[in-house]
Every structure is written in C-alpha cells, then in structure tokens.
Amino acid sequence: MKITCLETANFKRIKALRLEPKDKGLTIIGGGNGQGKTSVLDALAFLLGGAKFKPTNMKREGSVGDMVLRVETDNGLVIERKGKNASLTVTDSTGQRQGQGLLDALVSEIAINLPKFHEAKPKDKASMLLQVLGIEDTLVKFDKEIKSLYDRRTIVGQEQTRKEKHAEEMPYYEDAPAEAVSVKDLVKQQQEILARNGIKEEHRRKFEANNSELERVNAELKRLAERRDALVAEIKSAESEDFTLESTGELEKQIADFEEINRKVRANADREAVKSEAAILADNYTSLTKEIEDKRAERAALLEGAQLPLPGLTVEEGELRYNGKAWDCMSGSEQLLIDCAIASRLNPDCKFVLLDKGEQFDLESLSEVDK
C-alpha cells in the first residue's frame, strides 16, 4: 500500500493542501518553522492510524469551513475524515465501505509513529524486532538456558577453586604409608618373630651344648668313637641353620607410633579426596562451558536464519545491536535506518514511513533511508 494523494483543509496549521507523493524514493516536505510540515504528517497519522493519533485541537484556528482529510492509495482505497467529529469513511476499490480494521491490517503503527519505536527502551526495541521475526519466545528460551548454565558453571568454578585451595592448604606427609597401620597386625608380626626367635634360641643352645659335648667326647675319643661320629653328623646337619636373631625394633617403633602414622595416612587420604572432588568439578565446569557454547551457537543460527530486516542488525542479551553497537552508541542516522527497517518489516504491505524532523539528517543519511 502506497499513498498516491493527500488532500486536507482546515486541519491544525493547514488551510488547504493537495500532495501527490512520487512512486519511488523520498517525499520531502520543506518549509519554515510553524508553516505546517508536522501538521501534514499528523493529518496522515490521524487518517490512517485512528483515534490514538487524534490531535487535541484538530481544526485550524480561525477557519470557517469544515475540516477535511482525504487520502488515496495505490490499491484503490479512499480514506476520508470530515465534519465536526471527523468521522471515518473507508471505501475500497469495489466501492464497498470498510472501517479502521482494514487500515490497521495494512498499516503498522510504527510506520506512522516512528518515535514509538525510536524512544522505546533497548529491550523493548529488541522485543519488537523479535516479534516481527516470530522468534522472540525461542530466543528468550535460549537466553534463559544460557544464563542458567552460566550461573551453574560459575558456582561449580567457585567450588572447584575452593576445593583446590583447601587441598593445597591441607597437610601432606610423604613418609606416610598408603594405608593406615593396624596395631593388631603389628603385634601379630611381633609375636611371630618372637616365636621364631625362641626356636632359634633353643637351637643355638643345643648347638652350644653339642659343641661342649664334642669337646668332652674328644677327650675320650677312642672310647666314644661311635658316639663321636653320631655327634659330628648331627653338628654338620645343624650348621646349615641361621642362628641370627631377627630384630623387632622397626615393628616396635611402628606399634609405638601407630597413632601418628595413621593420622598422617588419614590426612593424605582426605587431601586426595578433596583433590578428586576438585577434578570432578573441573570436568563439570568444562561440560557446562561446552553446553553454553552449543546454546550460543544455536542462538546465533536462529538469528542468522531469521532474515533480519537490516544487514548488521541483531539482538544480543535482549537488546538491539547494529554493527556491534548498542542503541545509545549509534549515530542518529543509524537509529533512523533501524526505525525504518523495523517499520517496514512489521507490515511489508505498508510501503511508506512517516518521519518528522528529517531536516536533522544530511542528504547522505536520507539517501540510505531511501535505499
């Protein structure tokens, strides 16, 4: 839908006007201050947008005749408001009467009220764009999931750091065995050694007695030759035995120190447990980081496939970004480009946008809007 003709009389500052915009490009209405430029835009807004755009004082001051507003469009509509109450009449190409509902379907509110978008809060701007693209709910879901994962990852990372620091501060004893010492086992080992030592002591005494007997028998060698041979054989048999007594000193020391040893073993085990927990948290942190990256990639793919209305325009953290810049970091001309692009995408059938105060922009900026 394009406006092909506007006629107005006795409306605000306008005494009488007929305007026929060109088929393509910008239509610029120029003039000095207070001559009625804004009144032309207000007339179009009231005609097409309805009661919400109705001025407080519609009729031109000092006028005698009735107020008249009339618009023709390229799809055959004739829209009129006349009389004291500015009653609306919409006639379609077949001559049938229509109402405001038809106009609302053809003309987006932003197209006739760019300041509504321009002055909206950053998150509201982003919401309008996402509604136009039909992906707001999906994108909001992604943002919530990413924030939830990020918060979880932050907590895991903090706990991991705390555990690692705690482990480093805990005592560690390199000389402690891997497992706790059992006093019962140590005493048992001691008793076994003592028992073996008893047997060895008995064998040693017997060996010494045999030697004494041998010395005595040697004196009576001739008389006791047979006895001597037997004793020699027995002595030779006993010579292969080890009569060295085993020491129980180390075990006695361990028995005496078992509490200290076991304390060191438990301390080492506690430290290893904390380090193990920290390692698990590190794996969890890495996993959450991967999930965040995957969600961000899905979100980016969603926006990339959404055919945004302006190259370089996107939504980050719930706010509009244009070429990486936030709204308050954009130039006025960049903001104007976004205003017009959103208005055009809201209703592609609406082929016009009303822009007041266009004199604030240079011809190059207006040329970009024209494109």
Buried (B, 14 or more C-beta within 10 A) or exposed (E): BBBBBBBBBBBBBBEEBEBEBEEEEBEEBEEEEEEBBBBBBBBBBBBBBBEEBEBEEBBBEEBEEEBBBBBBBEEEBBBBBBEEEBEBEBBBEEEEEBEBEBBBEBBBBBBBBBEBBBEBEBEBBBBBBBEBBEBBEBBEEBBEBBEBBBEBBEBBBEBBBBBBEBBEEBEEBEEBEEEBBEEEEBEEBBEEBEEEBEEBEEBBEEBEEBEEBBEEBEEEEEEBEEBBEEBEEBBEEBEEEEEEEEEBEEBEEBBEEBEEBBBBBEBBBBBEEBBEBBEEBBEBBEEBBEBBEEBBEBBEEBBEEBEBBBEEBBBBEBBBBBEEEEBEEBEEBBBBBBBBBBBBBBBEEBBBBBBBEBEEBEEEBBEEBEE
